[in-house]
């Protein structure tokens, strides 16, 4: 079982002490819920036979709830683009039908509407003397997804408004379109101040050179990692994993085995040639493009925590896995990233250090495509809104360790860390 879990971790590239909960509840400055957002190839709470993305063998969501915090786990497309994942997060948390946008769906050739959800927290955004906000705790690709979501919530997207209502609609027209469900509030700029903070754990904020390598050497990142996963889950002909690509017309047919379904999805030419997919968004080029228009909002706290599980060689600048901390499942990818560079794209030796999946330099916050650096060291006494408060680099952590999928340290360590982190977030003014 341990070997199987380790294989799953590699293929889906995810990636002590008791605390008295009562002492936290009395000290909260805010009671906004924490909403977990998974990264590339992530899964929901009822997938992968109960293995939790957030916690592994323990359940971090439940641990936080036991300690008096309101916590939820969002589920979005594991291989979808940041835009599509942001739209899914909105509907999954708020409730309703996923609207990918008329202009966006026509541009990229997939269906405009997706699944309908009851909502994890339907009260999100309601204003009863104060706005019901949330804290988004994101891992890996979840970080850029969360940033794009906040951008849409705060500023909307004019192209989507114009596609539905034509040029220069009045506010009354926009309000009527929202009321009739012909235009999602997500695109209108009317969801201001809905997010209190965004936390990026091992976030692919500037992409990852692993995507650059996979896209150039094998054709695409998803096939590079996901095809073996389909073979493993298909052995028992059971669906342990939902690809969530219905809007691309890649829905499992009645009676279709999971193995055949997975092969059909992997063989589809649709997403292999589009920018509207994780292959592109996780590349350094895709990240640079997104960073150029997705801004850091002045009313939101941004936090980042970086991980590294490689060591610099003595003779060269190359990095290799630190065998004390790197999960063996990441040894190959960590080695590839430890020597990958693209001088013409500005990818040099500063990108060698990594956690097995994401370059450490990428994790502190968005830099590519920006003229100024908005990252500052975290100051416990006075964290700043609108800035990336960097919590530092853990040089003994691979990509899975930070979310509790760790076979070298006890689960209680991660339980204590997240309880402390929840306290930090709910102490924010």
Buried (B, 14 or more C-beta within 10 A) or exposed (E): EEEEBBBBBBBBBBBEEEBEBEEBEEEBEBEBBBBBBBBBBBBBBEBBEEBBBBBBEBBBBBBBBEBBBBBBBBBBBBBBBBBBBBBBBBBBBBBBEBBBBBBBBEBBEBEBBBEEBEBBBBEBBEEEEEBBBBBBBBBBBBBBBBBBBBBBBBBBBBEBBBBBBEEEBEEEBBBBBBEEEEBBBBBBBBBBBBBBBBBBBBBBBBBBBBBBBBBEEEEBBBBBBBBBBBEBBBEEEEBBBBBBBBBBEBBBEEEEBBBBBBBEBBEEEBBBEBBBBBBBBBBBBBBBBBBEEBBBBEEBBBBBBBBBBBBBEEEEBBBBBBEEBBBBBBBEBBBBBBBBBBEEBEBEBEBBBBBBBBBBBBBBBBBBBBEEEBBBEBEEEEBBBEBBBBBEBBBBBBBBBBBBBBBEBEBBBBBBBBBEBBBBBBBBE
